[in-house]
Amino acid sequence: MGFDEMDVDTIWMDGEFVDWDEAQVHVLTHGLHYGSGVFEGARCYETEKGPALFRWEEHLERLFQSAKPYEMDIEFTKEELTEATKELIRRQELPSCYVRPIAYYGYNSLGVSPKDCPTRTAIAVWPWGAYLGEDALENGIDVMISSWRKHSSSQIPTNAKTTGLYVNSMLAGEEARRNGYAEAIVLNKEGHVAEGPGENVFLVRDGEIYTPALSESILDGITRDSVITIAEDLGYTVHDNVSISRGELNTADELFFTGSAAEVTPIRKVDNVVIGDGSRGPVTEELQQKFFEIVEEAPDEYAEWFEFVDIE
């Protein structure tokens, strides 16, 4: 679904609510030419207690941390961005939505150095269902190992969610789709499993759960962290500081993706090799069901994960 088909008409930009079609930047904006922006992808869920931003505090913290290596000074406080986001959701009257905050170097000069460019900040929200499709959540998806590798943290910070770096994700994802797959898995420069173009990867073997370590050139996913916590709360042993070889994917009992957009999505095939019995595995299903139960009910034991919008 394109934006023109969605019932959204307002974006927050630099402290003001502006018409969706008027939310524009100059063609010589630094971030457009050099990818010098940082962003987040979060969700607001329609819980039984009202609309609530999920893990919002962690998303905002990562936004500000992502800005640090680029010496980008976001001119709004976390509290101001939180209130702006809540008000934007209220104005759009959205019970649930995807949330995209972004900060980027704006228009002033076009040297590679952004020192004379202002930092611009914007927030958009819009309805967005299952990122990889509703069917994917139940039946899983087919993925391929991309020929593109994930860059090393010695080249570009992998713990920062940077706009320009998603060219790597776009190349991997589009390569997969051209070849008839729903998504890709990207290896790091050592040939170990890193992540998906916009997801973290989990492997289940003999009832235990494995996911690549942060040192494997992955983004420290917030849904990754949520699923690790949920799994441990359910009594599973989780190994979150490991290297996973390409071959281990083929012999896994279960595989799944996590992400703010992808949520918890099973993987049924890798390069046409069937994983397990080729359907959503029992561990993945239990974790997925618990995840959706939490975001629907906002239970007290996970209360710190929710920032309520308080729609009047």
HUKAZI-V60843 format. One record per residue. N is the residue number from 0. RES is the residue in one small letter. OMEGA is omega in whole degrees, -180 to 180 (NA if undefined). D_FIRST is the distance of its C-alpha to the first C-alpha in Angstrom with 1 decimal. Layout:
BEGIN
n=N res=RES omega=OMEGA d_first=D_FIRST
n=N res=RES omega=OMEGA d_first=D_FIRST
END
This chain:
BEGIN
n=0 res=m omega=178 d_first=0.0
n=1 res=g omega=-179 d_first=3.8
n=2 res=f omega=-179 d_first=6.7
n=3 res=d omega=-179 d_first=8.2
n=4 res=e omega=-177 d_first=6.4
n=5 res=m omega=-179 d_first=7.5
n=6 res=d omega=178 d_first=11.2
n=7 res=v omega=-175 d_first=12.5
n=8 res=d omega=-176 d_first=15.4
n=9 res=t omega=174 d_first=17.7
n=10 res=i omega=175 d_first=18.3
n=11 res=w omega=179 d_first=21.7
n=12 res=m omega=173 d_first=23.5
n=13 res=d omega=173 d_first=27.1
n=14 res=g omega=-178 d_first=28.2
n=15 res=e omega=174 d_first=26.6
n=16 res=f omega=-175 d_first=23.7
n=17 res=v omega=177 d_first=22.3
n=18 res=d omega=-177 d_first=19.9
n=19 res=w omega=-176 d_first=16.4
n=20 res=d omega=179 d_first=17.2
n=21 res=e omega=-179 d_first=20.6
n=22 res=a omega=-171 d_first=19.8
n=23 res=q omega=176 d_first=21.2
n=24 res=v omega=179 d_first=23.6
n=25 res=h omega=-178 d_first=26.3
n=26 res=v omega=178 d_first=25.9
n=27 res=l omega=175 d_first=28.8
n=28 res=t omega=-177 d_first=27.4
n=29 res=h omega=-178 d_first=29.0
n=30 res=g omega=178 d_first=25.9
n=31 res=l omega=-175 d_first=24.1
n=32 res=h omega=-173 d_first=27.1
n=33 res=y omega=179 d_first=28.2
n=34 res=g omega=-174 d_first=25.3
n=35 res=s omega=176 d_first=27.5
n=36 res=g omega=174 d_first=25.1
n=37 res=v omega=-175 d_first=24.5
n=38 res=f omega=175 d_first=21.6
n=39 res=e omega=171 d_first=20.5
n=40 res=g omega=-178 d_first=17.6
n=41 res=a omega=177 d_first=18.5
n=42 res=r omega=168 d_first=17.3
n=43 res=c omega=-178 d_first=18.5
n=44 res=y omega=174 d_first=19.2
n=45 res=e omega=-178 d_first=20.2
n=46 res=t omega=178 d_first=23.7
n=47 res=e omega=-180 d_first=26.6
n=48 res=k omega=-180 d_first=28.1
n=49 res=g omega=180 d_first=25.3
n=50 res=p omega=-178 d_first=22.3
n=51 res=a omega=173 d_first=23.3
n=52 res=l omega=-176 d_first=22.4
n=53 res=f omega=-180 d_first=23.1
n=54 res=r omega=-175 d_first=25.6
n=55 res=w omega=-179 d_first=25.1
n=56 res=e omega=-180 d_first=28.6
n=57 res=e omega=178 d_first=28.2
n=58 res=h omega=179 d_first=25.0
n=59 res=l omega=179 d_first=26.9
n=60 res=e omega=179 d_first=29.9
n=61 res=r omega=177 d_first=28.2
n=62 res=l omega=-179 d_first=26.7
n=63 res=f omega=177 d_first=30.3
n=64 res=q omega=178 d_first=31.7
n=65 res=s omega=-178 d_first=29.3
n=66 res=a omega=-172 d_first=30.6
n=67 res=k omega=-177 d_first=34.2
n=68 res=p omega=179 d_first=34.7
n=69 res=y omega=-180 d_first=33.4
n=70 res=e omega=-179 d_first=35.7
n=71 res=m omega=-177 d_first=32.9
n=72 res=d omega=177 d_first=34.0
n=73 res=i omega=-169 d_first=31.2
n=74 res=e omega=179 d_first=32.9
n=75 res=f omega=178 d_first=31.4
n=76 res=t omega=176 d_first=32.6
n=77 res=k omega=179 d_first=30.6
n=78 res=e omega=179 d_first=31.6
n=79 res=e omega=179 d_first=30.3
n=80 res=l omega=178 d_first=26.9
n=81 res=t omega=-179 d_first=26.7
n=82 res=e omega=178 d_first=27.6
n=83 res=a omega=-180 d_first=25.2
n=84 res=t omega=179 d_first=22.3
n=85 res=k omega=-179 d_first=23.6
n=86 res=e omega=178 d_first=24.1
n=87 res=l omega=179 d_first=20.6
n=88 res=i omega=178 d_first=19.2
n=89 res=r omega=-178 d_first=21.9
n=90 res=r omega=180 d_first=21.1
n=91 res=q omega=180 d_first=17.4
n=92 res=e omega=-178 d_first=18.7
n=93 res=l omega=177 d_first=16.3
n=94 res=p omega=175 d_first=18.1
n=95 res=s omega=-177 d_first=16.0
n=96 res=c omega=170 d_first=13.7
n=97 res=y omega=-175 d_first=13.4
n=98 res=v omega=-178 d_first=16.1
n=99 res=r omega=169 d_first=16.6
n=100 res=p omega=178 d_first=20.2
n=101 res=i omega=172 d_first=21.5
n=102 res=a omega=-174 d_first=25.0
n=103 res=y omega=174 d_first=26.0
n=104 res=y omega=-173 d_first=29.0
n=105 res=g omega=-173 d_first=28.6
n=106 res=y omega=168 d_first=30.5
n=107 res=n omega=178 d_first=34.3
n=108 res=s omega=-175 d_first=35.6
n=109 res=l omega=167 d_first=34.3
n=110 res=g omega=179 d_first=36.7
n=111 res=v omega=177 d_first=35.4
n=112 res=s omega=-180 d_first=36.9
n=113 res=p omega=-168 d_first=34.8
n=114 res=k omega=180 d_first=37.9
n=115 res=d omega=-176 d_first=37.7
n=116 res=c omega=178 d_first=34.0
n=117 res=p omega=171 d_first=32.8
n=118 res=t omega=178 d_first=30.4
n=119 res=r omega=-178 d_first=27.3
n=120 res=t omega=180 d_first=25.2
n=121 res=a omega=176 d_first=21.8
n=122 res=i omega=174 d_first=19.6
n=123 res=a omega=175 d_first=16.0
n=124 res=v omega=178 d_first=14.3
n=125 res=w omega=177 d_first=10.9
n=126 res=p omega=178 d_first=9.6
n=127 res=w omega=179 d_first=8.6
n=128 res=g omega=-179 d_first=9.9
n=129 res=a omega=-173 d_first=11.7
n=130 res=y omega=-178 d_first=11.1
n=131 res=l omega=177 d_first=12.5
n=132 res=g omega=-179 d_first=11.6
n=133 res=e omega=-180 d_first=13.7
n=134 res=d omega=-178 d_first=16.2
n=135 res=a omega=-178 d_first=16.9
n=136 res=l omega=-178 d_first=18.3
n=137 res=e omega=-172 d_first=20.8
n=138 res=n omega=179 d_first=21.6
n=139 res=g omega=-177 d_first=21.0
n=140 res=i omega=174 d_first=19.9
n=141 res=d omega=-179 d_first=21.9
n=142 res=v omega=174 d_first=22.5
n=143 res=m omega=173 d_first=24.8
n=144 res=i omega=-177 d_first=27.2
n=145 res=s omega=173 d_first=26.1
n=146 res=s omega=177 d_first=28.8
n=147 res=w omega=180 d_first=27.8
n=148 res=r omega=174 d_first=29.7
n=149 res=k omega=-180 d_first=28.9
n=150 res=h omega=-180 d_first=31.1
n=151 res=s omega=178 d_first=34.0
n=152 res=s omega=175 d_first=34.6
n=153 res=s omega=178 d_first=37.6
n=154 res=q omega=179 d_first=35.5
n=155 res=i omega=-178 d_first=32.7
n=156 res=p omega=179 d_first=32.3
n=157 res=t omega=179 d_first=30.1
n=158 res=n omega=176 d_first=30.2
n=159 res=a omega=-179 d_first=28.4
n=160 res=k omega=-170 d_first=24.6
n=161 res=t omega=-175 d_first=24.8
n=162 res=t omega=-174 d_first=22.1
n=163 res=g omega=-177 d_first=24.0
n=164 res=l omega=-177 d_first=24.6
n=165 res=y omega=166 d_first=21.0
n=166 res=v omega=176 d_first=21.8
n=167 res=n omega=179 d_first=23.6
n=168 res=s omega=-179 d_first=20.6
n=169 res=m omega=179 d_first=18.5
n=170 res=l omega=-179 d_first=21.4
n=171 res=a omega=-178 d_first=21.9
n=172 res=g omega=-179 d_first=18.3
n=173 res=e omega=175 d_first=18.0
n=174 res=e omega=180 d_first=21.5
n=175 res=a omega=-177 d_first=20.6
n=176 res=r omega=176 d_first=17.6
n=177 res=r omega=-178 d_first=19.9
n=178 res=n omega=173 d_first=22.4
n=179 res=g omega=179 d_first=20.4
n=180 res=y omega=-180 d_first=19.9
n=181 res=a omega=-174 d_first=16.9
n=182 res=e omega=-179 d_first=18.4
n=183 res=a omega=163 d_first=21.6
n=184 res=i omega=-176 d_first=24.6
n=185 res=v omega=175 d_first=26.5
n=186 res=l omega=176 d_first=30.3
n=187 res=n omega=-173 d_first=32.3
n=188 res=k omega=177 d_first=35.1
n=189 res=e omega=-178 d_first=37.5
n=190 res=g omega=176 d_first=35.5
n=191 res=h omega=177 d_first=34.6
n=192 res=v omega=175 d_first=31.3
n=193 res=a omega=-173 d_first=29.4
n=194 res=e omega=170 d_first=25.7
n=195 res=g omega=179 d_first=22.3
n=196 res=p omega=177 d_first=20.2
n=197 res=g omega=-175 d_first=18.8
n=198 res=e omega=167 d_first=20.8
n=199 res=n omega=-176 d_first=24.4
n=200 res=v omega=174 d_first=26.2
n=201 res=f omega=179 d_first=28.5
n=202 res=l omega=175 d_first=31.2
n=203 res=v omega=179 d_first=33.2
n=204 res=r omega=179 d_first=36.8
n=205 res=d omega=175 d_first=39.6
n=206 res=g omega=177 d_first=38.0
n=207 res=e omega=-171 d_first=37.5
n=208 res=i omega=-178 d_first=34.4
n=209 res=y omega=174 d_first=34.2
n=210 res=t omega=-175 d_first=31.8
n=211 res=p omega=179 d_first=32.6
n=212 res=a omega=177 d_first=34.6
n=213 res=l omega=-180 d_first=33.5
n=214 res=s omega=-180 d_first=36.0
n=215 res=e omega=178 d_first=34.0
n=216 res=s omega=179 d_first=31.8
n=217 res=i omega=169 d_first=29.0
n=218 res=l omega=179 d_first=27.1
n=219 res=d omega=-172 d_first=28.5
n=220 res=g omega=-180 d_first=25.5
n=221 res=i omega=174 d_first=25.5
n=222 res=t omega=173 d_first=23.9
n=223 res=r omega=-180 d_first=26.5
n=224 res=d omega=180 d_first=29.1
n=225 res=s omega=-177 d_first=27.9
n=226 res=v omega=175 d_first=28.0
n=227 res=i omega=179 d_first=31.4
n=228 res=t omega=-180 d_first=32.7
n=229 res=i omega=-179 d_first=31.4
n=230 res=a omega=180 d_first=32.9
n=231 res=e omega=177 d_first=36.2
n=232 res=d omega=178 d_first=36.3
n=233 res=l omega=176 d_first=35.9
n=234 res=g omega=180 d_first=38.9
n=235 res=y omega=169 d_first=37.4
n=236 res=t omega=-178 d_first=38.9
n=237 res=v omega=176 d_first=36.4
n=238 res=h omega=-175 d_first=37.3
n=239 res=d omega=-178 d_first=35.1
n=240 res=n omega=-172 d_first=37.4
n=241 res=v omega=167 d_first=37.7
n=242 res=s omega=179 d_first=37.1
n=243 res=i omega=-180 d_first=35.3
n=244 res=s omega=177 d_first=36.2
n=245 res=r omega=-178 d_first=33.9
n=246 res=g omega=180 d_first=36.2
n=247 res=e omega=178 d_first=35.8
n=248 res=l omega=-176 d_first=32.2
n=249 res=n omega=-176 d_first=33.5
n=250 res=t omega=179 d_first=36.1
n=251 res=a omega=172 d_first=34.1
n=252 res=d omega=180 d_first=34.1
n=253 res=e omega=171 d_first=30.5
n=254 res=l omega=172 d_first=27.8
n=255 res=f omega=176 d_first=24.7
n=256 res=f omega=167 d_first=22.3
n=257 res=t omega=177 d_first=21.9
n=258 res=g omega=179 d_first=19.8
n=259 res=s omega=177 d_first=18.2
n=260 res=a omega=-176 d_first=14.7
n=261 res=a omega=-176 d_first=16.1
n=262 res=e omega=177 d_first=18.6
n=263 res=v omega=-174 d_first=21.0
n=264 res=t omega=179 d_first=19.9
n=265 res=p omega=174 d_first=22.8
n=266 res=i omega=-175 d_first=23.6
n=267 res=r omega=178 d_first=25.4
n=268 res=k omega=171 d_first=26.4
n=269 res=v omega=-177 d_first=27.3
n=270 res=d omega=180 d_first=28.1
n=271 res=n omega=172 d_first=28.5
n=272 res=v omega=-178 d_first=31.0
n=273 res=v omega=179 d_first=30.4
n=274 res=i omega=-178 d_first=30.5
n=275 res=g omega=178 d_first=32.7
n=276 res=d omega=175 d_first=32.3
n=277 res=g omega=178 d_first=28.8
n=278 res=s omega=178 d_first=27.1
n=279 res=r omega=-178 d_first=26.2
n=280 res=g omega=-176 d_first=29.6
n=281 res=p omega=179 d_first=31.5
n=282 res=v omega=177 d_first=31.5
n=283 res=t omega=-179 d_first=27.7
n=284 res=e omega=180 d_first=27.3
n=285 res=e omega=179 d_first=29.7
n=286 res=l omega=180 d_first=28.2
n=287 res=q omega=-179 d_first=24.6
n=288 res=q omega=179 d_first=25.9
n=289 res=k omega=178 d_first=28.0
n=290 res=f omega=-178 d_first=25.1
n=291 res=f omega=175 d_first=22.9
n=292 res=e omega=-180 d_first=26.2
n=293 res=i omega=-177 d_first=26.8
n=294 res=v omega=176 d_first=23.5
n=295 res=e omega=-174 d_first=23.7
n=296 res=e omega=-175 d_first=27.4
n=297 res=a omega=-175 d_first=28.1
n=298 res=p omega=-175 d_first=31.7
n=299 res=d omega=-177 d_first=34.6
n=300 res=e omega=175 d_first=35.3
n=301 res=y omega=-174 d_first=32.1
n=302 res=a omega=-177 d_first=32.2
n=303 res=e omega=179 d_first=32.3
n=304 res=w omega=-172 d_first=28.7
n=305 res=f omega=174 d_first=27.3
n=306 res=e omega=-174 d_first=27.2
n=307 res=f omega=-175 d_first=26.8
n=308 res=v omega=178 d_first=25.1
n=309 res=d omega=176 d_first=27.5
n=310 res=i omega=-177 d_first=25.6
n=311 res=e omega=NA d_first=28.5
END
